[in-house]
Amino acid sequence: MQFMKFSFAFLLTLLLAPCLLSAQQAPSSAVPGRPNIMVVLCDDLGYGDLACFGHPVIQSPHLDRFASEGLKLTSCYAAHPNCSPSRTGLMTGRTPFRVGVFNWIPMYSPMHVRKREITIATLLRQSGYATCHVGKWHLNGMFNLVGQPQPSDHGFDHWFSTQNNALPTHENPFNFVRNAKPVGRLEGYASQLVADEAQDWLVNLRDKEKPFFMFVCFHEPHEPIASAERFRKLYTAPEGSTLPAHHGNVTQMDDAFGRILKTLEEQKLRENTLIIFTSDNGPAITGRHPHGSAGPLRDKKGYTYEGGIRVPGIIQWPGHVKPGTVSDVPVCGVDILPTLCEVAKISAPADRVLDGTSILPLFKEEPLQRKRPLYWQFNRSRNEPKVAIRDGEWKLLARLDVPTPKPSGSITAQEIKDLKRAKLTGFELYHIASDIGETTDRSESEREIFERMKQQMQEIYAEVQAEAPVWPAWERSGYEGKIIREYYQKQAEEKKQQKQK
């Protein structure tokens, strides 16, 4: 009899085991009310580069409508005034200097987002989301090579990515990699190719039993710029001007964004998808393409002044974000990870410092409380102040008391030596709420605010300096620059030949 009881119990256990296992796993992938999530990041799109943010000429109809149907963030900040660090802050919720990504990452650089860092993609995949990255990666130097984490190691099931820029330009790039396999030269423009892949994944490749997280990283309007004729011809300029190419590049990106939105609608996904749109830093206003706009802000990409870090920000989530709303509350790229953790009903990492906070209260038009000011550090910034914080209506900047090199991709021995010993000096205080252009230093007239914020900055700076890793000295190879120079030389030759005909 005991044997029969044992046999029956054993058989019952075998029969019920799959059900019990399924019940244990269900919460990770079937938590009720969890939305799909799409984060869209542009490259070098300035605060004033969209019609819905005040540009008088550039046409961005899809984003304009998107803004009118969502929440427009007028004090939205990138995590850094440069590309790789900004993406690092967005993915980890940590100020990039703390993580060890101090500058943009050239190919073969030892600098990268280390395996120990926890990204939002990793957290969402672990909780049952299908995950996809399409576009610019720029979180490692050894891209698709042994020795550093790849997109799959940082949480992405599917990836169609480039290390940095689309090469040799946005047109017919040859450097995309799909799930560790180079795809060779492609026909078309980068944003359209990224949209193609996003659409294919949404319709054909994703696991439709799971909610999804898709990170769309457009290359536009970063140089070297190439825009389709149908977008260039929307803009008139004197012969030889690069304005039609630049403005058309933004419209080209807007068109690709609109195509992805259309696919979400066709797949009946739009109503349950949270979409966040922003840029990695301010506009790169260069000699070849001086047409990007920071609007009323001071300076541009690479600067710790507002023009380098304040960017367009738009959020849409039907049923949760009131259409046509505007918020001037400061938010930042480092806020995305804690926000998405709360949205997806998962715990944010508790074993490390997170510099961001969930901005979910803004979705409900409620006050946002921060435990610490927003913080930026760029030792190679193009302006003298290298460190900045924003606390409410005020912004404080500071210089470093060591020589700082220009923003090359190399890592110098002197920079490594200075990295840990640099002290803050030369402070500037601005009332950003009334002085968006940072024209009047108030450090002398507002001593109480100045001293309070100076103490805040010094405390965060010391904490970040202590945690930041030190990379080995490394000299930039110039791999990407060589390809781009050859492209421009070829372009110049073709123009010369056309004039001679």
QUIZIPE-V171925 format. One record per residue. RES is the residue in one letter. SS is DSSP state (helix for helix, strand for strand, loop for the rest). Layout:
BEGIN
RES:SS / RES:SS
END
This chain:
BEGIN
M:loop / Q:helix / F:helix / M:helix / K:helix / F:helix / S:helix / F:helix / A:helix / F:helix / L:helix / L:helix / T:helix / L:helix / L:helix / L:helix / A:helix / P:helix / C:helix / L:helix / L:helix / S:helix / A:helix / Q:helix / Q:helix / A:helix / P:helix / S:helix / S:helix / A:helix / V:loop / P:loop / G:loop / R:loop / P:loop / N:strand / I:strand / M:strand / V:strand / V:strand / L:strand / C:strand / D:loop / D:loop / L:loop / G:loop / Y:loop / G:loop / D:loop / L:loop / A:helix / C:helix / F:helix / G:loop / H:loop / P:loop / V:loop / I:loop / Q:loop / S:loop / P:helix / H:helix / L:helix / D:helix / R:helix / F:helix / A:helix / S:helix / E:loop / G:loop / L:strand / K:strand / L:strand / T:strand / S:strand / C:strand / Y:strand / A:loop / A:loop / H:loop / P:loop / N:loop / C:helix / S:helix / P:helix / S:helix / R:helix / T:helix / G:helix / L:helix / M:helix / T:helix / G:loop / R:loop / T:loop / P:helix / F:helix / R:helix / V:helix / G:loop / V:loop / F:loop / N:loop / W:loop / I:loop / P:loop / M:loop / Y:loop / S:loop / P:loop / M:loop / H:strand / V:loop / R:loop / K:loop / R:loop / E:loop / I:loop / T:loop / I:helix / A:helix / T:helix / L:helix / L:helix / R:helix / Q:helix / S:loop / G:loop / Y:loop / A:strand / T:strand / C:strand / H:strand / V:strand / G:strand / K:strand / W:loop / H:loop / L:loop / N:strand / G:loop / M:loop / F:loop / N:loop / L:loop / V:loop / G:loop / Q:loop / P:loop / Q:loop / P:helix / S:helix / D:helix / H:helix / G:loop / F:loop / D:loop / H:strand / W:strand / F:strand / S:strand / T:strand / Q:loop / N:loop / N:loop / A:loop / L:loop / P:loop / T:loop / H:loop / E:strand / N:loop / P:loop / F:loop / N:loop / F:loop / V:strand / R:strand / N:loop / A:loop / K:strand / P:strand / V:loop / G:loop / R:loop / L:loop / E:loop / G:loop / Y:strand / A:helix / S:helix / Q:helix / L:helix / V:helix / A:helix / D:helix / E:helix / A:helix / Q:helix / D:helix / W:helix / L:helix / V:helix / N:helix / L:helix / R:loop / D:loop / K:loop / E:loop / K:loop / P:loop / F:strand / F:strand / M:strand / F:strand / V:strand / C:strand / F:loop / H:loop / E:loop / P:loop / H:loop / E:loop / P:loop / I:loop / A:loop / S:loop / A:loop / E:helix / R:helix / F:helix / R:helix / K:loop / L:loop / Y:loop / T:loop / A:loop / P:loop / E:loop / G:loop / S:loop / T:loop / L:helix / P:helix / A:helix / H:helix / H:helix / G:helix / N:helix / V:helix / T:helix / Q:helix / M:helix / D:helix / D:helix / A:helix / F:helix / G:helix / R:helix / I:helix / L:helix / K:helix / T:helix / L:helix / E:helix / E:helix / Q:loop / K:loop / L:loop / R:helix / E:helix / N:helix / T:strand / L:strand / I:strand / I:strand / F:strand / T:strand / S:strand / D:loop / N:loop / G:loop / P:loop / A:loop / I:loop / T:loop / G:loop / R:loop / H:loop / P:loop / H:loop / G:loop / S:loop / A:loop / G:loop / P:loop / L:loop / R:loop / D:loop / K:loop / K:loop / G:loop / Y:loop / T:loop / Y:loop / E:helix / G:helix / G:helix / I:helix / R:strand / V:strand / P:strand / G:strand / I:strand / I:strand / Q:strand / W:loop / P:loop / G:loop / H:loop / V:loop / K:loop / P:loop / G:loop / T:strand / V:strand / S:strand / D:loop / V:loop / P:loop / V:strand / C:strand / G:loop / V:loop / D:helix / I:helix / L:helix / P:helix / T:helix / L:helix / C:helix / E:helix / V:helix / A:loop / K:loop / I:loop / S:loop / A:loop / P:loop / A:loop / D:loop / R:loop / V:loop / L:loop / D:loop / G:loop / T:loop / S:loop / I:loop / L:helix / P:helix / L:helix / F:helix / K:loop / E:loop / E:loop / P:loop / L:loop / Q:loop / R:loop / K:loop / R:loop / P:loop / L:strand / Y:strand / W:strand / Q:strand / F:loop / N:loop / R:loop / S:loop / R:loop / N:loop / E:loop / P:loop / K:loop / V:strand / A:strand / I:strand / R:strand / D:strand / G:loop / E:loop / W:strand / K:strand / L:strand / L:strand / A:strand / R:strand / L:strand / D:loop / V:loop / P:loop / T:loop / P:loop / K:loop / P:loop / S:loop / G:loop / S:loop / I:strand / T:loop / A:helix / Q:helix / E:helix / I:helix / K:helix / D:helix / L:helix / K:loop / R:loop / A:loop / K:loop / L:strand / T:strand / G:strand / F:strand / E:strand / L:strand / Y:strand / H:strand / I:loop / A:loop / S:loop / D:loop / I:loop / G:loop / E:loop / T:loop / T:loop / D:loop / R:loop / S:loop / E:loop / S:loop / E:loop / R:helix / E:helix / I:helix / F:helix / E:helix / R:helix / M:helix / K:helix / Q:helix / Q:helix / M:helix / Q:helix / E:helix / I:helix / Y:helix / A:helix / E:helix / V:helix / Q:helix / A:helix / E:helix / A:loop / P:loop / V:loop / W:loop / P:loop / A:loop / W:strand / E:loop / R:loop / S:loop / G:loop / Y:helix / E:helix / G:helix / K:helix / I:helix / I:helix / R:helix / E:helix / Y:helix / Y:helix / Q:helix / K:helix / Q:helix / A:helix / E:helix / E:helix / K:helix / K:helix / Q:helix / Q:helix / K:helix / Q:helix / K:loop
END
